[in-house]
Structures are given as C-alpha cells and as structure tokens.
Amino acid sequence: MGINPGEDIVNVWLQENNYFTMTNVSVKNPTRLVDGKKRAGNKRSELDILAVNSKGTRIWVEISVSPNPRVDKKKGEDYVVSIVEKFSNKFTPEHKRQKVEEIFGSNSYEKWFVYSDRLFSKSEDELRFKSLLQSKNIRPVNFKIDVLNPIVRELNHYGTDAARIYLYYLKFFRKEAE
C-alpha cells in the first residue's frame, strides 16, 4: 500500500481484472557527470505499477490523477501538447525501461497512462490528448470513467486493505445518497 490513493485504486482495479501487480518499484538513477566528475545516482525513480495477467499481457502503468491537477507549461506552448510531452516522458528514461524489461524478462509490454479528466476544460482537448498519447503507443485510461466508476459498481466485497475498504464505503454511501 502506497501513499497515493489514486495509485492504490488503480492497483485494486487491475487486481479485480485478474492482473498480478507490483507497485512503487524503485529504480536507481544512473551515474551522471557533474563538473566533469562522475556522481552516483543518489535519487531513485519509481515505476507506479507493473502488472501481468494469466494470458501473459504485461503492462507498465503510470498514474497522475490529482483531483486538482496543476500542469506547468511554457509560455505560448500548446496546453495539450505540453501535458502529452510531460506524461509520455514518464516512459522514456532508459534506466526505467531497462528495469521494466528486467522484471518482465521481455521487451514486449504495453504502456498505460491513467489520467484525470479534470486536466481538461474542453472535451475536444481530452480527445486530442488521448489521440496524441496513442500515437506514442501509450494507452490513455480515464481514471473516473475507466477505473473508479466500474470498480465501485462491481466490487462485491471488501478486503482488508485500505483501498478496498474505502471503495466499499464509497459504493455503500453512494447508494444511500441516491
């Protein structure tokens, strides 16, 4: 269990859809040159979720689902292009790709990006965002529509982990409010 509720909910969703998951996989950053001297990569990167199902489908999932997203963009830069660049860059570092391939034992895997539709004030921006991600071979997954709504609707039991208990409460109290 991590400290990011969005990641925990995506993890439950994947598990309920028959994926085995690894979360918050730590990746050592590579050595770099600073003032001509080699410096060890003291900070670590993280892979949000790696998952595999019984059919052998392997996925690397990165997640950004803040309820109040804030994305910095350069002045004059197209908003959609700037966030596609920012989020697709989560999949580009060589040391991360090497770690994924080491764990999966293969370079054959899918990349999924789970996002909040609150990033967009216009639906056409979201459509363009999804299209641009797909052109980079990254599957866009809408957190609210594809993950949260189905998992709350379909979860028929609660487990002992906090994410499932929270989802059960959400499901129960939504019914009470209707």
Secondary structure, DSSP 8 states (H G I E B T S, - for coil): --S-HHHHHHHHHHHHTTEEEEEEEEEE---EEETTEEE---SEEEEEEEEEETT--EEEEEEE--SS------TT--HHHHHHHHHHGGG--HHHHHHHHHHHTSS--EEEEEE-GGG-SSHHHHHHHHHHHHHTTEEEEEIIIIIIHHHHHH--S--SSHHHHHHHHHHHHHHHH-
